[in-house]
Amino acid sequence: MHIEYGTILGDQRLSDDLTLYGVATGTLTVTAGRSLYLYGLCGAGLVVEAGGAATILGTVAGDVFNRGTVMLHGIVQGSVHSIGGQFEKSPASVVSGLLEI
């Protein structure tokens, strides 16, 4: 597992599990067998592919496209599109756009 406190520039496909306390400026893609723990900010969108998992405790500025597993405890400023994936939303979490599950 990689832990990042700084800035990740541009779009990234995760090649390792990631815990992000910092900022990602582009879209993050969580591939099969990988996991993301987001405590910081994803400045664009988040894509979780089948077999991938993401726990959002921070903020996603764009949309979330889920085909894997997403647990939302933070904020999504865009919409959530869960397409055949598992999605769990805590009562304190916020989705500013559409919630399609």
N, C-alpha and C positions, 0 to 999 in steps of 0.2 A: 504494500500500500504506500502510495506517495502522498505526503502532506504538503500542501502549498499555502503559504501565507502571503505571497506576492501577487504579481499580475501574470496571467496567461494571455498572450496576444493571439488574436485571430481564432478561426474555427479549429476545433480539436476533436479528434476521435480518440477516445481513451484506450490506451494500450496497456494500462495498469489500473488497479483500483485507485481512486483519488478522494482525498478529503480536502476540500477547498475552503479555506478561511479568507482568502483574498478575493481577487476579481478575475473573471474570464471575460475578455472583451468581445468574443465571438460566440458562435453556437457550439455547445458541447454535445457530443454524441457518445452515449454509453453503449458499448457493443456487448454482444453475448458473453456472459461469464465475467463481466466487469461491474463494479459498483461505484457510485458517486455519493458522497456525503457533502452536501452543499450548505455551508454555514455563512458564506459570503455572498457575492453577487455574480450572477451569470448575466452579462450585459446584453445578450441576444436571446436566442432560443435554446431549448433543451430537447434532444431527441433520445429516447430510450428504446433501443432495439429489442426484439424478442430475446429473452435470456439475460438481459441487462437489468440493473436495479438502481434506483436513485431515491435518496432521502433528502428532501428539500426542507432545510431549517432556516435558510436565508431567503434570498430574493432571486427570481428569474424575471428579467425585464421583458422578455418576449413570450412566445407561445411554447407550450410543452406538448410534444407528440410522443405518446406512450404506446409501445407494443410489448413492454416488459412489465416491470413492477415499479410503481411510484408511490411513495408515502409523502404526503404534503403536510408539513407543520409550519410552513413559512408563508411566503407571498409569491403569487404568480401575477404579474402585471398584465399579462396577455390572457390567452385562452388555454384551456386544457383539452386536448383531444386524445382520449384513451381508446385506441383501436385494437380491441382484443386483448389488451393488457389488464393487469390488476392495478387498481387505483384506490388509495385510502386517503381520506382528508380529515384532519383533526378539526374540531369545532372552532378553534382559534385561528385557523389558517384563512387566507384570503385569495380568491381568484377574481381579478377585476373584469375579465372577459367572459366568454362562454365556457361552460363546464359540460363537455360531451363525454359521458362515460357509458 
